[in-house]
Amino acid sequence: MAHGNFVWNELMTTDVAKAKSFYAATVGWTFEDMPMADGAAYVVCKQGDKAVGGIMDVTTMQPGAPPMWFAYLDVDDVDARVARVAAAGGKVIRPPFDIPGIGRIAIIEDATGAALGIMTAAAWAQG
């Protein structure tokens, strides 16, 4: 991907099984479980052999939060971009962290209060 483009989307839902059934029936996605270091369940959505998004249980992260899609922008350097957030009127929600094989990620709010992820993706998304 290129700097500034959306690179990943996640469905944060209260019913992972129901979401998988819906997207399999409507767009033909298949799914692959991805083990997480913290023991949380994460599902990779696939169109053919290509990973196109993820699904996770929002109740494990934010009890009471409604289901929603969450987007990530590709950036050239997560740490350098996070350093600019406050001065531009935004807020860092979760400082940069690494997910092996996925990339370096931070969660921010823009100047309007909208949350999004920024990431420097690992090689899987760079082409």
Secondary structure, DSSP 4 states (H G I P E B T S, - for coil): --TTSEEEEEEEES-HHHHHHHHHHHH--EEEEEE-TTS-EEEEEEETTEEEEEEEEGGGTSTTPPPEEEEEEE-S-HHHHHHHHGGGT-EEEEEEEEETTTEEEEEEE-TTS-EEEEEEE-GGG--
